[in-house]
Amino acid sequence: MPRLARYAGWMASLRRHVRRLGGAAETRELAALGFGPRLLTRALRSGELVRIRRGWYAVPEIDPALRAAILVGGRLACVSAAAHYGWSTPEQHGVHVCMAENAARMHWRRAAATSGGTRAVELHWGSPRDRGDRSRLVTDRYETVMHLVECLDPEAAVAILDSFLHREPQRSRQLEEWLRELPGHVLVTLPPRNALCHSYLESIGRIRLERAGLTGEHQVDIPGVGRVDLVLAGRVVVEWDGGTHRTAEQQDEDCRRDAILATLGYRTLRFSYRLVMDEWHIVIAAVRAALDEVGCVH
């Protein structure tokens, strides 16, 4: 085999193995696979790989949050791990990193340096998982759930857990088993979970409406319209518009749906992410007014 072809084959194999390891790998892991220092140096020079810090290599397209976690010396955790798994999370959050209990304090300096970017780094010291059973780059689902409940306020944690249940319904019993490990005084603060809520914003809205004594049907199919987020009192439709960059076509479709809902006798309310998160008093007032319009006692 010509030398250049052999070289290209080794590089392709190297990238493939690094991707298989989650997009990043330590020198010792790559050495065990037969990739020596000379090949790694060539991979860096050619741009096939990048060095995150001493002893760690990654594909250039690695997730910036995962890169920050490795740079600090820990694993992606909490909200950042939830986002990695595809669970719905707040629009803005820092990079959460789980550190080993015996991690050197130099990691504080690395975290401070990393936080000079667009998102701050928040360190979690320790893990509920035994040391020998830990994942490599990202906390596993059990650890992630426990970090969420420990780190966030109850409604934010449950809003993410709703998304976990929606995306991975087969783990619903497992989740409840995990949560039962929490101290009783912590467990009682958690709102009920609901897998029918598909987004973080929808879950926040659900939790706050339930706290106000207002419950309804989630993800309701209405003929001629399709699925709507929430129906209260059988007549008031609530849509949680979490998207920040809606196209003209999407806005036109929303107007069309609202018009059809009006012809069917529904009252429609739409709430943006910022309105729900920052001005909830306006949201709850609008919902109560709409319920009054349709003659609902609340």
Backbone hydrogen bonds in HBPLUS format (Angstrom, degrees):
<---DONOR---> <-ACCEPTOR-->    atom                        ^
c    i                          cat <-CA-CA->   ^        H-A-AA   ^      H-
h    n   atom  resd res      DA  || num        DHA   H-A  angle D-A-AA Bond
n    s   type  num  typ     dist DA aas  dist angle  dist       angle   num
A0006-ARG N   A0002-PRO O   2.96 MM   4  6.24 158.0  2.01 154.9 161.7     1
A0007-TYR N   A0003-ARG O   2.88 MM   4  6.12 156.3  1.93 150.5 157.4     2
A0008-ALA N   A0004-LEU O   2.90 MM   4  6.13 162.3  1.93 149.5 153.9     3
A0009-GLY N   A0005-ALA O   2.94 MM   4  6.14 151.0  2.02 143.2 151.3     4
A0010-TRP N   A0006-ARG O   2.99 MM   4  6.30 153.9  2.06 147.8 154.1     5
A0011-MET N   A0007-TYR O   2.98 MM   4  6.29 160.2  2.02 153.0 158.4     6
A0012-ALA N   A0008-ALA O   2.94 MM   4  6.14 161.9  1.98 149.1 153.8     7
A0013-SER N   A0009-GLY O   2.96 MM   4  6.11 155.9  2.02 143.9 151.0     8
A0014-LEU N   A0010-TRP O   2.82 MM   4  6.03 153.9  1.89 147.6 155.1     9
A0015-ARG N   A0011-MET O   2.95 MM   4  6.23 169.3  1.97 156.3 157.5    10
A0016-ARG N   A0012-ALA O   2.99 MM   4  6.11 157.8  2.04 143.7 150.5    11
A0017-HIS N   A0013-SER O   2.97 MM   4  6.20 155.7  2.03 149.3 154.9    12
A0018-VAL N   A0014-LEU O   2.99 MM   4  6.26 157.4  2.05 152.0 158.5    13
A0019-ARG N   A0015-ARG O   2.93 MM   4  6.14 162.6  1.96 153.6 158.1    14
A0020-ARG N   A0016-ARG O   2.99 MM   4  6.18 154.0  2.06 141.2 148.8    15
A0021-LEU N   A0017-HIS O   3.02 MM   4  6.25 132.7  2.25 137.9 149.9    16
A0021-LEU N   A0018-VAL O   3.11 MM   3  5.05 130.5  2.37  93.2 106.6    17
A0023-GLY N   A0018-VAL O   2.86 MM   5  5.25 148.6  1.96 144.4 141.3    18
A0022-GLY N   A0019-ARG O   2.94 MM   3  5.21 153.6  2.01 115.6 116.9    19
A0059-VAL N   A0023-GLY O   3.11 MM  36  5.70 152.8  2.19 146.1 151.1    20
A0025-ALA N   A0057-TYR O   2.82 MM  32  5.48 157.0  1.87 156.7 163.3    21
A0057-TYR N   A0025-ALA O   2.88 MM  32  5.48 171.9  1.89 164.7 166.3    22
A0029-GLU N   A0026-GLU O   3.09 MM   3  5.28 122.7  2.43 100.5 114.6    23
A0030-LEU N   A0026-GLU O   3.12 MM   4  6.49 159.8  2.17 155.4 160.7    24
A0027-THR N   A0055-GLY O   2.94 MM  28  5.13 141.8  2.08 131.7 135.8    25
A0031-ALA N   A0027-THR O   2.80 MM   4  6.03 152.8  1.87 152.4 161.2    26
A0032-ALA N   A0028-ARG O   3.05 MM   4  6.17 150.7  2.14 139.5 146.2    27
A0033-LEU N   A0030-LEU O   3.05 MM   3  5.07 137.8  2.24  96.1 108.4    28
A0035-PHE N   A0030-LEU O   2.96 MM   5  5.35 162.8  1.99 147.5 142.5    29
A0034-GLY N   A0031-ALA O   2.96 MM   3  5.04 159.3  2.01 105.2 111.5    30
A0040-LEU N   A0036-GLY O   3.17 MM   4  6.44 157.7  2.22 152.2 159.0    31
A0041-THR N   A0037-PRO O   2.91 MM   4  6.12 155.3  1.98 151.4 157.6    32
A0042-ARG N   A0038-ARG O   3.08 MM   4  6.39 158.4  2.13 146.7 152.1    33
A0043-ALA N   A0039-LEU O   2.87 MM   4  6.12 149.7  1.96 144.4 153.5    34
A0044-LEU N   A0040-LEU O   2.99 MM   4  6.26 147.7  2.10 145.8 153.5    35
A0045-ARG N   A0041-THR O   3.01 MM   4  6.31 162.9  2.04 150.8 155.2    36
A0046-SER N   A0042-ARG O   2.95 MM   4  6.09 152.2  2.02 148.9 155.7    37
A0048-GLU N   A0043-ALA O   2.90 MM   5  4.95 123.8  2.22 150.5 158.1    38
A0049-LEU N   A0043-ALA O   3.20 MM   6  5.45 158.5  2.25 121.0 119.8    39
A0047-GLY N   A0044-LEU O   3.17 MM   3  5.16 147.2  2.28  98.1 107.9    40
A0050-VAL N   A0058-ALA O   2.78 MM   8  5.34 155.3  1.84 153.4 161.2    41
A0058-ALA N   A0050-VAL O   2.84 MM   8  5.34 149.5  1.94 153.5 161.7    42
A0052-ILE N   A0056-TRP O   3.11 MM   4  5.68 147.8  2.22 131.6 141.1    43
A0056-TRP N   A0053-ARG O   2.95 MM   3  5.48 157.2  2.00 149.0 145.0    44
A0062-ILE N   A0059-VAL O   3.14 MM   3  5.65 153.0  2.22 127.9 126.5    45
A0066-LEU N   A0063-ASP O   3.04 MM   3  5.29 115.8  2.47 104.8 119.8    46
A0067-ARG N   A0063-ASP O   2.93 MM   4  6.23 158.2  1.98 157.3 164.6    47
A0068-ALA N   A0064-PRO O   2.93 MM   4  6.16 152.7  2.01 143.6 150.4    48
A0069-ALA N   A0065-ALA O   3.04 MM   4  6.34 152.6  2.11 145.2 152.3    49
A0070-ILE N   A0066-LEU O   3.04 MM   4  6.32 160.8  2.08 152.7 156.7    50
A0071-LEU N   A0067-ARG O   2.92 MM   4  6.10 157.2  1.97 148.9 155.8    51
A0072-VAL N   A0068-ALA O   3.01 MM   4  6.22 153.1  2.08 147.2 153.2    52
A0073-GLY N   A0069-ALA O   3.02 MM   4  6.24 139.6  2.19 137.7 149.3    53
A0074-GLY N   A0069-ALA O   2.93 MM   5  5.37 163.9  1.95 155.8 151.5    54
A0073-GLY N   A0070-ILE O   3.06 MM   3  4.90 120.5  2.43  90.3 106.0    55
A0075-ARG N   A0098-CYS O   3.00 MM  23  5.16 160.2  2.04 140.4 145.1    56
A0098-CYS N   A0075-ARG O   2.73 MM  23  5.16 162.9  1.76 156.8 159.5    57
A0076-LEU N   A0137-LEU O   2.86 MM  61  6.30 149.8  1.95 157.9 150.1    58
A0139-THR N   A0076-LEU O   2.86 MM  63  6.16 168.4  1.87 177.7 173.9    59
A0077-ALA N   A0096-HIS O   2.87 MM  19  5.24 160.5  1.90 139.8 135.9    60
A0080-SER N   A0077-ALA O   3.04 MM   3  5.51 117.7  2.44 153.2 145.0    61
A0081-ALA N   A0077-ALA O   3.06 MM   4  4.51 153.4  2.13  99.5 103.8    62
A0082-ALA N   A0078-CYS O   2.95 MM   4  6.23 158.2  2.00 152.8 159.6    63
A0083-ALA N   A0079-VAL O   2.94 MM   4  6.23 156.9  2.00 148.4 153.8    64
A0084-HIS N   A0080-SER O   3.00 MM   4  6.22 148.5  2.10 138.0 147.1    65
A0085-TYR N   A0081-ALA O   2.97 MM   4  6.31 145.5  2.10 148.6 157.3    66
A0087-TRP N   A0082-ALA O   2.95 MM   5  5.29 154.0  2.02 156.9 149.0    67
A0086-GLY N   A0083-ALA O   3.01 MM   3  4.99 152.3  2.09 100.2 108.9    68
A0095-VAL N   A0120-ALA O   2.75 MM  25  6.13 157.7  1.79 162.8 167.6    69
A0122-GLU N   A0095-VAL O   2.79 MM  27  6.07 160.1  1.83 148.0 154.3    70
A0097-VAL N   A0122-GLU O   2.89 MM  25  6.19 161.9  1.93 160.0 163.3    71
A0124-HIS N   A0097-VAL O   2.67 MM  27  5.88 155.6  1.73 162.1 162.3    72
A0099-MET N   A0124-HIS O   2.66 MM  25  5.91 168.3  1.67 167.3 170.1    73
A0126-GLY N   A0099-MET O   2.92 MM  27  5.93 166.5  1.93 156.1 160.5    74
A0103-ALA N   A0100-ALA O   3.04 MM   3  5.21 162.7  2.07 117.4 117.2    75
A0107-HIS N   A0104-ALA O   3.14 MM   3  6.13 172.0  2.15 124.0 126.5    76
A0108-TRP N   A0105-ARG O   2.98 MM   3  5.57 152.4  2.06 113.1 120.2    77
A0109-ARG N   A0106-MET O   3.02 MM   3  5.35 123.3  2.35 102.4 115.4    78
A0110-ARG N   A0106-MET O   3.19 MM   4  6.64 155.1  2.26 146.2 153.1    79
A0111-ALA N   A0107-HIS O   2.83 MM   4  6.04 157.5  1.88 148.1 154.1    80
A0112-ALA N   A0108-TRP O   2.95 MM   4  6.21 155.1  2.01 145.7 152.4    81
A0113-ALA N   A0109-ARG O   2.94 MM   4  6.19 155.2  2.00 147.7 154.4    82
A0114-THR N   A0110-ARG O   2.82 MM   4  6.05 158.0  1.87 151.1 157.5    83
A0115-SER N   A0111-ALA O   2.88 MM   4  6.02 149.8  1.97 146.4 154.4    84
A0116-GLY N   A0113-ALA O   3.20 MM   3  5.51 158.8  2.25 105.5 111.5    85
A0117-GLY N   A0114-THR O   3.11 MM   3  6.07 161.5  2.15 125.7 127.8    86
A0133-ASP N   A0130-ASP O   3.02 MM   3  5.53 158.4  2.07 117.7 124.7    87
A0144-THR N   A0140-ASP O   2.85 MM   4  6.01 162.2  1.88 157.3 163.4    88
A0145-VAL N   A0141-ARG O   2.92 MM   4  6.10 162.3  1.95 151.2 154.6    89
A0146-MET N   A0142-TYR O   3.09 MM   4  6.36 167.1  2.11 154.5 157.7    90
A0147-HIS N   A0143-GLU O   2.88 MM   4  6.12 156.6  1.93 153.4 160.1    91
A0148-LEU N   A0144-THR O   2.92 MM   4  6.13 157.7  1.97 150.1 156.4    92
A0149-VAL N   A0145-VAL O   3.11 MM   4  6.39 164.7  2.13 155.3 157.7    93
A0150-GLU N   A0146-MET O   3.05 MM   4  6.15 151.1  2.13 141.3 149.7    94
A0151-CYS N   A0147-HIS O   2.80 MM   4  5.81 152.1  1.87 153.3 160.0    95
A0152-LEU N   A0148-LEU O   2.94 MM   4  5.69 168.8  1.96 150.0 153.8    96
A0157-ALA N   A0153-ASP O   3.03 MM   4  6.23 164.6  2.06 162.3 167.3    97
A0158-VAL N   A0154-PRO O   2.99 MM   4  6.13 167.9  2.00 152.4 155.5    98
A0159-ALA N   A0155-GLU O   2.95 MM   4  6.01 147.1  2.06 138.4 147.6    99
A0160-ILE N   A0156-ALA O   3.26 MM   4  6.54 148.6  2.36 143.7 150.0   100
A0161-LEU N   A0157-ALA O   3.00 MM   4  6.31 152.3  2.07 143.5 152.3   101
A0162-ASP N   A0158-VAL O   2.79 MM   4  6.00 146.7  1.90 151.6 158.6   102
A0164-PHE N   A0160-ILE O   3.05 MM   4  6.44 150.5  2.14 144.4 153.3   103
A0165-LEU N   A0161-LEU O   2.95 MM   4  6.24 158.8  1.99 151.2 155.2   104
A0166-HIS N   A0162-ASP O   2.89 MM   4  6.19 150.1  1.98 145.3 154.5   105
A0167-ARG N   A0163-SER O   2.90 MM   4  6.09 162.5  1.93 154.0 157.5   106
A0168-GLU N   A0164-PHE O   2.79 MM   4  5.78 147.0  1.90 146.4 156.5   107
A0171-ARG N   A0168-GLU O   2.96 MM   3  5.83 168.5  1.98 128.6 132.3   108
A0172-SER N   A0169-PRO O   3.13 MM   3  5.44 161.9  2.16 120.7 119.8   109
A0175-LEU N   A0171-ARG O   2.82 MM   4  6.05 155.7  1.88 157.3 163.7   110
A0176-GLU N   A0172-SER O   3.22 MM   4  6.50 164.0  2.24 149.0 151.7   111
A0177-GLU N   A0173-ARG O   3.05 MM   4  6.34 149.1  2.14 144.9 153.8   112
A0178-TRP N   A0174-GLN O   2.94 MM   4  6.26 154.8  2.00 150.8 157.5   113
A0179-LEU N   A0175-LEU O   2.92 MM   4  6.24 162.1  1.95 156.1 160.7   114
A0180-ARG N   A0176-GLU O   3.05 MM   4  6.21 141.6  2.20 139.6 149.0   115
A0181-GLU N   A0178-TRP O   2.99 MM   3  5.52 157.6  2.04 112.2 119.5   116
A0182-LEU N   A0179-LEU O   3.00 MM   3  5.53 162.9  2.03 115.1 120.7   117
A0186-VAL N   A0183-PRO O   2.93 MM   3  5.38 141.8  2.08 111.6 123.0   118
A0187-LEU N   A0183-PRO O   2.98 MM   4  6.26 164.2  2.00 159.3 164.3   119
A0188-VAL N   A0184-GLY O   3.13 MM   4  6.23 161.0  2.17 152.1 154.9   120
A0189-THR N   A0186-VAL O   3.09 MM   3  5.50 147.8  2.20 108.6 118.1   121
A0190-LEU N   A0187-LEU O   3.16 MM   3  5.60 158.9  2.21 112.4 118.5   122
A0197-CYS N   A0194-ASN O   3.39 MM   3  6.11 170.9  2.40 116.7 119.4   123
A0203-SER N   A0199-SER O   3.05 MM   4  6.31 155.6  2.11 149.5 155.8   124
A0204-ILE N   A0200-TYR O   2.97 MM   4  6.27 159.6  2.01 153.0 158.6   125
A0205-GLY N   A0201-LEU O   2.96 MM   4  6.20 166.7  1.97 154.5 157.9   126
A0206-ARG N   A0202-GLU O   2.90 MM   4  6.13 157.1  1.96 144.3 151.1   127
A0207-ILE N   A0203-SER O   2.90 MM   4  6.08 171.2  1.90 157.6 158.8   128
A0208-ARG N   A0204-ILE O   3.03 MM   4  6.21 164.5  2.05 152.9 157.0   129
A0209-LEU N   A0205-GLY O   2.92 MM   4  6.04 156.4  1.98 150.5 157.2   130
A0210-GLU N   A0206-ARG O   2.89 MM   4  6.06 163.7  1.91 155.1 159.8   131
A0211-ARG N   A0207-ILE O   2.99 MM   4  6.17 148.1  2.09 140.9 149.8   132
A0212-ALA N   A0208-ARG O   3.16 MM   4  6.39 133.9  2.39 132.4 143.6   133
A0212-ALA N   A0209-LEU O   2.97 MM   3  5.02 128.2  2.24  95.3 109.8   134
A0214-LEU N   A0209-LEU O   2.84 MM   5  5.09 165.2  1.87 143.7 139.5   135
A0213-GLY N   A0210-GLU O   2.93 MM   3  4.87 158.2  1.98 102.9 108.5   136
A0217-GLU N   A0231-VAL O   2.99 MM  14  5.25 157.8  2.04 148.8 149.6   137
A0231-VAL N   A0217-GLU O   2.90 MM  14  5.25 148.5  2.00 145.3 155.4   138
A0219-GLN N   A0229-ASP O   2.88 MM  10  4.70 157.1  1.94 121.8 124.0   139
A0220-VAL N   A0228-VAL O   3.02 MM   8  5.37 135.0  2.22 146.6 153.5   140
A0228-VAL N   A0220-VAL O   2.82 MM   8  5.37 155.6  1.88 146.9 152.5   141
A0222-ILE N   A0226-GLY O   2.85 MM   4  5.24 169.7  1.86 136.0 138.3   142
A0225-VAL N   A0222-ILE O   2.96 MM   3  5.44 158.9  2.01 138.7 142.8   143
A0226-GLY N   A0222-ILE O   2.89 MM   4  5.24 171.3  1.90 156.9 157.3   144
A0230-LEU N   A0238-VAL O   3.17 MM   8  5.09 131.0  2.43 149.8 156.2   145
A0238-VAL N   A0230-LEU O   2.83 MM   8  5.09 165.1  1.85 144.1 148.4   146
A0232-LEU N   A0236-VAL O   2.73 MM   4  5.01 164.0  1.76 152.0 155.1   147
A0235-ARG N   A0232-LEU O   3.08 MM   3  6.17 151.4  2.17 136.2 136.6   148
A0236-VAL N   A0232-LEU O   2.98 MM   4  5.01 169.7  1.99 161.7 158.4   149
A0267-ARG N   A0235-ARG O   2.92 MM  32  6.24 160.1  1.96 154.3 160.6   150
A0237-VAL N   A0267-ARG O   2.76 MM  30  6.01 155.5  1.81 151.4 159.9   151
A0269-LEU N   A0237-VAL O   2.80 MM  32  6.14 154.0  1.87 161.4 170.3   152
A0239-GLU N   A0269-LEU O   2.88 MM  30  6.25 160.0  1.92 161.3 168.1   153
A0271-PHE N   A0239-GLU O   3.03 MM  32  6.48 159.3  2.08 166.7 172.9   154
A0241-ASP N   A0271-PHE O   2.83 MM  30  5.76 148.6  1.92 146.3 155.0   155
A0251-GLN N   A0247-THR O   3.00 MM   4  6.33 157.2  2.05 150.9 157.2   156
A0252-ASP N   A0248-ALA O   2.91 MM   4  6.13 153.6  1.98 145.6 153.0   157
A0253-GLU N   A0249-GLU O   2.96 MM   4  6.18 154.1  2.03 143.6 150.6   158
A0254-ASP N   A0250-GLN O   2.95 MM   4  6.22 150.7  2.03 144.6 152.5   159
A0255-CYS N   A0251-GLN O   3.02 MM   4  6.32 157.2  2.08 146.8 152.4   160
A0256-ARG N   A0252-ASP O   2.94 MM   4  6.22 156.1  1.99 147.9 154.8   161
A0257-ARG N   A0253-GLU O   2.92 MM   4  6.16 163.4  1.94 150.6 154.5   162
A0258-ASP N   A0254-ASP O   2.91 MM   4  6.11 161.5  1.94 151.1 156.3   163
A0259-ALA N   A0255-CYS O   2.93 MM   4  6.12 153.7  2.00 146.6 153.7   164
A0260-ILE N   A0256-ARG O   3.02 MM   4  6.33 160.0  2.06 152.2 157.1   165
A0261-LEU N   A0257-ARG O   2.89 MM   4  6.13 161.1  1.93 151.2 157.0   166
A0262-ALA N   A0258-ASP O   2.94 MM   4  6.17 149.1  2.04 143.3 151.4   167
A0263-THR N   A0259-ALA O   3.11 MM   4  6.48 152.4  2.18 145.7 152.4   168
A0264-LEU N   A0260-ILE O   3.08 MM   4  6.39 134.1  2.30 142.5 155.2   169
A0264-LEU N   A0261-LEU O   3.11 MM   3  5.05 130.7  2.37  92.7 106.4   170
A0266-TYR N   A0261-LEU O   2.88 MM   5  5.23 163.4  1.90 152.4 147.3   171
A0265-GLY N   A0262-ALA O   3.05 MM   3  5.13 160.7  2.09 105.1 110.6   172
A0276-VAL N   A0272-SER O   3.08 MM   4  6.30 165.0  2.10 152.4 155.9   173
A0277-MET N   A0273-TYR O   2.93 MM   4  6.09 169.3  1.94 157.4 160.8   174
A0278-ASP N   A0274-ARG O   2.82 MM   4  5.58 156.6  1.87 145.3 151.6   175
A0279-GLU N   A0275-LEU O   2.91 MM   4  5.00 145.9  2.03 125.6 134.8   176
A0282-ILE N   A0279-GLU O   3.03 MM   3  5.73 143.1  2.17 117.3 125.7   177
A0283-VAL N   A0280-TRP O   2.97 MM   3  4.94 110.7  2.46  95.5 112.5   178
A0284-ILE N   A0280-TRP O   2.94 MM   4  6.24 168.1  1.95 171.0 169.5   179
A0285-ALA N   A0281-HIS O   3.17 MM   4  6.10 150.2  2.26 131.6 140.0   180
A0286-ALA N   A0282-ILE O   2.96 MM   4  6.12 156.8  2.02 148.1 154.1   181
A0287-VAL N   A0283-VAL O   2.96 MM   4  6.24 158.6  2.00 154.2 160.3   182
A0288-ARG N   A0284-ILE O   3.01 MM   4  6.17 165.3  2.03 146.4 150.2   183
A0289-ALA N   A0285-ALA O   2.98 MM   4  6.14 155.0  2.04 145.1 152.3   184
A0290-ALA N   A0286-ALA O   2.94 MM   4  6.14 158.1  1.99 148.0 153.6   185
A0291-LEU N   A0287-VAL O   2.97 MM   4  6.23 156.1  2.02 150.6 157.2   186
A0292-ASP N   A0288-ARG O   2.94 MM   4  6.17 149.2  2.04 143.0 151.5   187
A0293-GLU N   A0289-ALA O   2.99 MM   4  6.29 149.0  2.08 145.1 153.4   188
A0294-VAL N   A0290-ALA O   3.22 MM   4  6.57 147.0  2.33 145.2 152.5   189
A0296-CYS N   A0291-LEU O   2.84 MM   5  5.18 166.9  1.86 158.8 154.3   190
A0295-GLY N   A0292-ASP O   3.05 MM   3  5.03 157.4  2.11 103.4 109.5   191
